[in-house]
């Protein structure tokens, strides 16, 4: 027995050196938790209100970084080495200056609003190392709402003590709670530069899970943009960076074919967005917040304790947002984008193209993809710059696709094989196409429907040919689709109908081409489709290639009458005419 205890005594240090990944340095694996204090470290317990019970724990984490836990639900005990993640607050003194909630520090505050012992809300406040006097983008003020009760909140890199909510694994499995039904509010600045902490810049970002599969099928981003109030002051100063409680920028991203899943968590296909100076006022969208207030005696640890004194937040929620956008909103402009190459893995939406130069490519280069978060090629953008169409849609006969009613013009940069994958962080990538095909659409008679289509299929930045629907005897008007009363199922039904019609027309085109002796064997790869998107994409391309084959055939044979009939069949979406 004595020999056994001697062996155990010698073996225990070896065990500890193996299992304690927090002992030295930083483990090069995903840091999911705040590293506990070193084994043997004795925290300091502080009784703030003199009731004989500890209300705070002063301790350290790795690299001797000081931390402070505040007990906000009255269950802290002497001997605890950390607070709880149900309703306590953690302050990390990142710059080790002895001030826990000050410049350069990070604060994470969990709030159990319904007293069930689990957090329902999380505040994350990140302060920059110094106050430069410029408001944006210096710091973070972010609130996550756990509306689907999955206990997932913001993601903190506990190796560096930084807010890294954009980190992800695989294509788009984000560590932040963007999947399922969830919501957050966020602004890229410090709380001391915000006058009213009840409202926010992204206020909110709403994620919807209508089929309850713990994935997101739709997202609505509501933005309250700061407005210039004093033209004599710098644009990025306190007076000119305040929020008004008025939403002026909206995006609605939709997974039209509901093809997301593990390994493909986000697959938005289309986004409709609204912009307008008036937008809508949301200050009546008040949400009480219970149990945020901690001990007043703890306010001394915070450079700006105002957020802990909030009793309400103001934001449009999941139920109210849609009607506020369509019934209360007053919009100057509508944006539309469709992810034609189906490569969008961003967590919030397919990012908008800008109505700029059709052929310029690159971030901040003045082209369609001027926005760093947009796809350099592969998307189709359309813009209704006077909101004449009210955000309504239509399905055209000339290509069988969903278009924005009222758009003055639009453009599709073709990335047929999704070679220039957008991903979520194109900002840090340099792979942009130098040559790409482009199709441009124009509503020349301002009736809300495109009637002129221009093609640059060789990528030389010159349109080789133009189709004017009126000149070939085609009516450009179509049935208008009002989405203001749509539910998610209405969008998936629309996409299914569009895809099935596209595929049905492609089958007609095959029969017509074979009737005239075209060898369709060449297209065997795209003559098959096993998903909604494949029917949509392959159906479009199959028709285009067969159209060109038949055009070549009739030109060779000098059959002018057949060329006219072919154009009517193709751009009229009815191959039975041939």
N, C-alpha and C positions, 0 to 999 in steps of 0.2 A: 504493500500500500504506500509506504514511504517513497519507493521508487516511482510509483505512479504520479504522486503529487510533484516530485522533482521534475518528471517529464512534462507534466501539465504546466508547471511554472516556466519551463524553458520554451514551451510551445506557444503560450499565449501571446508573447510579443510578435511571433511570426504570423499568427492569425490576424492580429490587429494591423500589421503592416500590409496584409493582403486586402482586407475588407474595408479599411478606412481610406476611401478614395479622396477624402477632403484633407488628409494630413499635410500634404506638401504640394505646392505648385497648383496648377489648374489641369484637371483631367481633360483630355482631348476627346470627350464625348459630349453629347447634348446635355447641357446643364438644366435639369428640370426643376431643381429646388435651390433655395438659398442654402449655401454650405453652412452647416452648424459650426459653433465655435470649436476650437481645438479641444480634444479630450483633456480633461483636467482643468480647463479654464473655468473660473468662477465668475459668473455674471454679477452685476450690481442690481439690486432690486430697490425700486424707489416707490415710496408711498406719497402720492401727490396730494391727496385730500385728507390725510391724517386719520384714516379709519383703521389703521393697523394692518391693512392688506396691501400687497404690492400692486401698483398701477402701471409700472413701466419696468422694462428690463434693458439695462445697458450691457451690451455684449460686443463681440467682434465676429466677423466672418473671415473668409480666407484673405490672405495678404494683410492681416491685421486691420482690416477696414472696420471702423466703428459702426455699429448699428444700434437702433433704439426701437424696441417694441412697446406700443401703447395698448393697454387693455381697455377696450371699449364695450365689453359685455360682462365685465365683472367676474370673470372666472380664472384670472391669473393667480398662480400660487408660487410661493417661494420654492425653489428647486426646478421650476420650469427653465429650459434653456432657450425657448422661443415662445412667441405668442401663437394665437390660432389664426387660421385663414378663413374664419367664419365672419368675424366682426371686429378684428383688431387692425392696427395700423403699424406699418413698418417704415422706418426712416433710415436711410443709408447715407452716412457721411462719406460720400465718395472722395472728397478732397481732403479728408482727415483734418479739418480745421477746427473740430470740436463743436461745430454747429450742425445739427442733424437735418433740419428742414430748411436749409438755406441755399445760397448760390452754389451751383455745382452738384447738388444732392438729388436723390431719387426718393419718392414717396409712393408707397403702395398701400391703399386703404380698402379693406374688404368691408362690406356692409350687408348684414342680415336684416332685411327689411320686414320679414314676416315672422321672425323669432322661431324659425324651425331648426336652428343650429347650422344652417348652410348659407353661404354668401349668395346674395341675389344681384349684387352690384359691386363694381370695383373701380376705384379712382386711381389713376396713375398720373403723378405729377413729376415732371423732370425739368430741372433748372439747368441752364447753361453755366459754364464755369464763371463767367463774368457777365454783368449787365452792361451791354454795349450801348444801350439807349435805342437800339433798333428792335422793333417788336417781332418781326417775322424773318426767318423761322428760328427762333431762339427758345427752345424748350418744348414741352408737351403738356397739354391738359387733356386727358382722355378718360372717358367713362364707358365701361362695358356693362351691358345689361344681360344677365343670364336668363333670357326669356324662355329658353327651351330646357332649362334645369339640367344641363349636362355638366355643370361645375367647371366648364372651360372658360377662362377669361383672357386677359392679355398675356403676351409672352414676354418675359424678361430674360435677357441673357445674364444668368447669374455669375458667369465668369467675369463679365465686364460691367455688370450692373447698369445695363442700358435697355431701353425699350426697343425690342426687336420684333414688333408684331407682324412684320412682313416675312419673317423666316418661315421656311416651309420644307417639306420633304417631298420628293417626287415632283410631279408636274405642278400640282397646286393644292397639296394638303397642308394648309397653313396652320401654324401653331396657335395663332390668334383664333378666337371663336368666330370664324366667318361661316362655318357650315351649320346647316339646320336653320332654325328660326332664332335669330339673335339680332343684336343692335349695339351700336356704339356711337358716342359723340367724341369729336376730337378737334383740336386746334394746335397748330405748330407754334406755340408761343408759351410764355410763362404766365401763371395766374396773376401775378402783380401787374401785368399789362392788359388785363381783362377787367372791364368795369363791372359787368354783370355776369357772374359765374353760373347763373342758371341757364344761360344759353351758350351756344357753341358755333363753330364754323361749319364743320360737317355735323349737321344737327337735325336728324341723325343719319347714320348709314344703317339701313334696314335690310335684313336678310330674311327671305321667306322660304318656307319648306311646306308647300301645300300638300305634298304626298306623304309627308311624315316619314321620310327615309333617312333623316339626319343629314341630308345634303341640301344645298341651296339651289332652287330653281329660278328665283327672281330676286333682284336687289334694287332698292331705290336709294339713291344718294341725294340728300337734301342739303344744299349749301347756302349759308347766310354770309354773303361776301361783305367785308368791311368797305365802307364808302368814304371818300374824301370829304371831310367836314371843314377843314381849314387849308385852303390852297396856299397860304403863306407858310405853313409848316411842312416839314419833310413828309413824303408819302408814307414812309414806314415809321412814323412817330405814333405815340400813344393816341393822340387826338384823332388820327386818321386810320386807326386800325381797330375801331370799336364796332361791335355787332349791334344790329337794330331789332332782331327778332323778326326779320323779314327774309323769306327764302326767295332767292333770285336765280338759282341755278339748280336744275333737276336732271337726273338721269335715271332711266328705268331700263335695267338690263334683264334680258329674258332668255332662259334656256328653252328654245322653242320646241326642240324634239325630246327634251327630258332624257338626254343620253349621258348624264353625269353618273359617276359611280366611283368606287375605290380605284385609285390610280388616275382618275379623271374627275376630280371633285368639283371643278368649275368649268362649265362649257357654255357660256353665254353666247348666243347667236345673233342677237339683235338688240340695239339700244335706241330708245326714243328719248330725246332730251329737250328741255325747255329753258329758255333764258328770258329774263325781263327785269327791268329796273323796279317795276312795281311788284311783280311776283305775287306772293301772298304773305300776309301778316299771320304769324303763328303764336302770338303772345297769349292767346287764350287756351293754348294746348298745355295746360299745367298738370304736372305729375308730382304729387306729394312724395317726399322721401323720408322714410322713418328710420331712426336708429343711426343716422350718420353722426350726429353730435356726440363727441366724446367728452371726457372731463374738461371743463373750462380751464382747469389748472394746467392742462397739457398744451394749451395754446402757445405757451412761451417757447416751445420747441420749434414752432413754425414761423418762417419768415412772413408767410401770408396764410393765416389760419382761416380765412373767410370761407373756404370751400367746406370746412367742417361745421360751419354754422348754417349751411343751407337746409331749408326745410322743403324745398321743391326744386324740380328741374322743369324746363319748358322746352318741349320738342313735339313734333308730330309723331305719333306712334304707328305701329303696324296697321291698325284699323283705320286711322284717320288720314294717313298720308295720301292715298289715292284720290279721295274726294277733294282734299285741299288742293291738289295739283290741278285737277280737271274742272272743279266747280268754283273754287275761289281764286285760282291763279290767273293773273293777267300777264300774258307772255308776248314778247316782241319777236321771238325767233324760235324755230324748232329745228333740232339737229337729229339726224338719223344715221345709223351705221349698221351694216350687215356684215357678219364675219363669213365671207364667201369661202375662204379656205379652211374654216372650222378649226383654227389653231389657237383660239383665245383661251389662255389659262389664267387670265387675271382674276382676282377674287371678287372684284366689284362689278365689272362690266366690260363690254367691248368698248375700248376707248375711242372717242370721237375723232374723226378726221376734221380738218379745218378747210373752209372754202377758199383755198389759196391756189397757188400754182399747181397745175395738174402733173407736171413733169419733174419739178424739183423734189429731191428726196433727202431725208436726213433731219435729225432733231434741230429745231430752230433754223432751218434752212429756207423757210418760207413756202414749203409745199404742203400737200394734203396731210402729211405725217409730221407737221411742225411740232406737234405735241410729242414729247419724249415717250409717253406711255402708249402711243398709238402704233399700230402695225405698219411698218414701212411699205408693205404691199400685201395684198390679199383681202383687204376690206373694201366695201363699197359705201361711200359717204354721199349723203344728200342733204340739202339745206333749204329750208323755207325761211328766208330772212325777214319776212314781214308777218309771219304767222297767219298767212291767208288760208292755210289748210287746217288750222287748229289741231295739229297733231294727228290727223286722220291718215289712213293708209289706203292703198289700193293694190290689186294684183293686176299687172299689165298683161296684155295679150302678146306684146312684142317679144317678151322674154319669159313670161310666166312667173315673174318674181314679185315679191312684196316691195312696194315703193312708197315714198313719203308724198302724200297728196299736198299740193301747194308748193312743192320744192321748185325753185327757179332752175336749179341745175344739180347735177351730181356726177360722180366719177367712181369707176371701179378700177383699182390697180390689181391686175391679175397675178396671183401667185398660185398657179394651178396645183402645184405639188407641196405647198406650204414649206418651201425651202427657207423662207425668212420668217421663222417662227417668232411670234411676238413675245411669248412668255410673259413674265410679270416684271422683268427688270431690264427692259431694253436700254434703259438709261446707261447701264454698265456694259452694254454690248456695242460692237462696232460693225456688225454684219448687216449692211444695208445693200439692197440690190442696185446695180448700176444700170441694168437694162431690164425693162419690164413692159408688158403689154398694158394698154389702157383703153377703157371704154368711157366715153363721156356722154352724158344725157342732158338735154336742154328742153325746157318748156318754152318754146318760141312764141306761142300765142297767149301765154299767161292764163290758161284755163285750168291749171293745177295738175296737168298730166304731161309727161314727157312725150315729145313728138319728133325730136331729132336725136339720132344716135350716131356718134362718131367713133371710129375704130382706129387705134394705132396698135396693130398686132405684131409688128416687128420690132417695137421698142426704139424706133429712131426719133421719137418725140415729134412726129408728124402724123396727122391723121390721114390714113391712106384712102379711106372711103367714108361716105356719110349717107345715112338713110333718113329721108324725110317722110314720115308716115303719111302726111297729107298728100305728098306728091305721088305716092304709090297707091293712093285711094283707100287708106286705112283710117278708121276713126280711132283717135287716141283716148277717148273717154272710157272710163271703167266704173264699176260699182265702187262706191266709197265705203270704207270700213271705219266705223267710229269705235275706237277702243276705250272710250271714256267709261263704259260700263263693263268692260271685259274683266273676267276672272282668268286665273292661270289656265284653266282648261280650255278657254276660248282661244288662247294663243297656241296651245299645242294642237288644237283642232284645226286652226288656220294653217299651221305649218304642215300638218299631215295632208290637208287638202291640196296645198300648193305642190307638195312633193309627189303626191299620187297623180295629179294632173300633169306635172312635168314628165313623170315616167310614162304615163299613158300616151302623151304626145310623142315621146321618143319611140314608143313601140309603133305608133302610126308612121313615124318618119322612116323606121326600118322597113316597113312593108312597102312604102312608096319608093324608097331607094332601090330595093330589090326588084320592084316592078319595072324600074327603068334600067336594070342591069348593073347597078352599083354593087361591087363586091364588099359586103359589110363585114367579112371575116376580119378585116384589119382592126375592127373595133371590139373584138371579142372581150377584152379586159373590161371595158366600160359598158358592155351589154348586160352586165350582171350587177345587181344591187341588193344588198341584204340589210339596209337600214334606211331610215327616213332621209338622212343626209345624203347617202349614196344615191338614192332615187332622185333627190333634188339636184345634186351636182352632176352625176353621170347622165341624168336625163337631159340636163342643159347642154352638156358638151357633146353628147351623141347627136342631138339635133343640130348643133352648130357644124360639126364635121360633115354630117350628111347633107346639110344645106350647101356647104361649100363643094362637096362632091357633085351634087346635082347642078349647081351653078356652073361648074367647070364643064360638065357634060353638055348642058344646053348651049353654053358659049361655043364649044367645039362644033356643035351641030348647027350653030347659027339660028337657034330657035328663040327668037325674041319674045314670042308669045308665051313660051314656057318659062322664060326668066321672069316675066311679069307675074305669072301665076305662082311661081316659086316664092317670090317675095311676099305675095299675099298669104300664101300658106304658112311660111315661116314666121313672119311678123304679125300675122293674124292668129297664130296659135291653133291653126286648123289644117292639118295635113290632108284631110279627106278631100280638099279641093283639087288635089293632084291625083 
